[in-house]
Amino acid sequence: METLECIKTRRSRRKFLDKEVPQEIIEKIIEAGKCAPSGDNKQPWKFYIIREKNIKKAIVTLDDVYNKQIIPGCDFILIVGVDTNLSPISYIEDGVIAAQNVLLACHDLGLGAVYLSGFNLKDPQDAKGIQKAVNIPDSIMPISMLLIGYPDPHEQIGSKSLKNNKDLIEYR
């Protein structure tokens, strides 16, 4: 798939088939995440693959997780964490860029995915519940939770309307 086509056609998928994603495909999407740029090329990421039902269930019980009702249906959760010791200033950006690469790789490889935030800028303590549920050390900030699996072909996916460029771009 061409890059721009991948970017333009990727959509959040919230319904998944009961089918396991093979390890070699998971490795490919992690490779895409690792190719993301990072501040000073520190590559501060840590990727957590969550398939265990008891851990998924623990995440679902957290009060601060938005859209948690769709978690049980995905094959796995990929948590993009960032070591805040390696990236003390740009850890949010470093994590989000890696997550976007993963989302695009998922689409290119025929997987469905949806982005759930693991981090709330207004209340960074929200991440503590995820850290505890997944046993993530304090130095690793869970920036993104990506629910990944084979997309249900019956899920209704609407078209995406985009704002007009004239409303977004200012030339100076």
QUIWOKA-V652988 format. One record per residue. N is the residue number from 1. SS is DSSP state (~ for helix, > for strand, _ for the rest). PHI is phi in radians with two decimals (NA if undefined). PSI is psi in whole degrees, 0 to 359 (NA if undefined). Layout:
N_SS_PHI_PSI ; N_SS_PHI_PSI
This chain:
1___NA_137 ; 2___-1.20_150 ; 3_~_-1.01_308 ; 4_~_-1.13_324 ; 5_~_-1.11_318 ; 6_~_-1.07_314 ; 7_~_-1.10_315 ; 8_~_-1.28_334 ; 9_~_-1.80_354 ; 10___-1.19_135 ; 11___-2.35_152 ; 12___-1.21_132 ; 13___-2.01_132 ; 14___-2.07_357 ; 15___-2.18_135 ; 16_>_-2.28_155 ; 17___-1.37_156 ; 18___-1.49_74 ; 19___-2.53_130 ; 20___-1.39_136 ; 21___-1.39_126 ; 22___-1.13_152 ; 23_~_-0.99_322 ; 24_~_-1.15_330 ; 25_~_-1.30_321 ; 26_~_-1.04_318 ; 27_~_-1.06_322 ; 28_~_-1.14_319 ; 29_~_-1.28_328 ; 30_~_-1.16_321 ; 31_~_-1.03_319 ; 32_~_-1.10_318 ; 33_~_-1.07_319 ; 34_~_-1.17_340 ; 35___-1.45_357 ; 36___-1.18_150 ; 37___-1.23_155 ; 38___-2.56_157 ; 39_~_-0.99_126 ; 40_~_0.97_22 ; 41_~_0.90_38 ; 42___-1.28_340 ; 43___0.82_61 ; 44___-1.48_16 ; 45_>_-1.37_155 ; 46_>_-2.42_127 ; 47_>_-1.88_124 ; 48_>_-1.93_122 ; 49_>_-1.74_117 ; 50_>_-1.94_110 ; 51___-2.03_338 ; 52___-1.12_126 ; 53_~_-1.06_323 ; 54_~_-1.17_327 ; 55_~_-1.29_318 ; 56_~_-1.00_316 ; 57_~_-1.09_320 ; 58_~_-1.11_322 ; 59_~_-1.19_320 ; 60_~_-1.05_327 ; 61___-1.34_350 ; 62___-1.23_137 ; 63___-1.22_331 ; 64___-1.65_11 ; 65___-1.71_115 ; 66___-1.37_142 ; 67___1.19_25 ; 68_~_-1.17_342 ; 69_~_-1.14_342 ; 70_~_-1.60_353 ; 71_~_-1.03_313 ; 72_~_-1.06_337 ; 73_~_-1.41_343 ; 74___-1.41_158 ; 75___-1.20_315 ; 76_>_-2.68_160 ; 77_>_-1.80_132 ; 78_>_-1.90_115 ; 79_>_-1.69_124 ; 80_>_-1.64_111 ; 81_>_-1.88_157 ; 82_>_-2.29_132 ; 83_>_-1.30_110 ; 84___-1.27_347 ; 85___-1.30_325 ; 86___-1.44_333 ; 87___-2.35_71 ; 88___-1.27_339 ; 89___-1.82_317 ; 90___-1.95_30 ; 91_~_-1.11_326 ; 92_~_-1.16_310 ; 93_~_-1.06_316 ; 94_~_-1.03_319 ; 95_~_-1.25_319 ; 96_~_-1.20_322 ; 97_~_-1.14_319 ; 98_~_-1.10_319 ; 99_~_-1.10_319 ; 100_~_-1.09_318 ; 101_~_-1.03_318 ; 102_~_-1.10_315 ; 103_~_-1.06_318 ; 104_~_-1.19_320 ; 105_~_-1.11_319 ; 106_~_-0.99_312 ; 107_~_-1.07_315 ; 108_~_-1.08_327 ; 109___-1.62_7 ; 110___1.48_14 ; 111___-1.69_158 ; 112_>_-1.83_152 ; 113_>_-2.75_155 ; 114_>_-2.42_143 ; 115_>_-1.59_125 ; 116_>_-2.10_134 ; 117_>_-1.28_140 ; 118___-1.81_354 ; 119___-2.31_135 ; 120___-2.01_113 ; 121___-1.03_326 ; 122___-1.28_335 ; 123___-2.52_82 ; 124_~_-1.03_343 ; 125_~_-1.18_342 ; 126_~_-1.00_329 ; 127_~_-1.18_339 ; 128_~_-1.02_321 ; 129_~_-1.09_318 ; 130_~_-1.17_316 ; 131_~_-0.99_316 ; 132_~_-1.19_314 ; 133_~_-1.08_325 ; 134_~_-1.79_355 ; 135___1.12_51 ; 136___-1.70_132 ; 137___-1.11_156 ; 138___-1.01_331 ; 139___-1.30_347 ; 140_>_-1.83_116 ; 141_>_-1.59_119 ; 142_>_-1.29_107 ; 143_>_-1.51_317 ; 144_>_-2.40_143 ; 145_>_-2.04_121 ; 146_>_-1.95_122 ; 147_>_-1.58_125 ; 148_>_-2.30_144 ; 149_>_3.12_182 ; 150___-1.33_128 ; 151_>_-1.22_143 ; 152___-1.27_119 ; 153___-1.17_346 ; 154___-1.56_354 ; 155___-1.16_132 ; 156___-1.41_114 ; 157___-1.98_115 ; 158___-1.38_167 ; 159___-1.33_157 ; 160___-1.83_121 ; 161___-1.59_134 ; 162___-1.91_147 ; 163___-1.13_155 ; 164___-1.28_141 ; 165_~_-0.96_324 ; 166_~_-1.12_337 ; 167_~_-1.52_350 ; 168_~_-1.98_335 ; 169___-1.91_134 ; 170___-2.18_125 ; 171___-1.68_135 ; 172___-2.14_NA
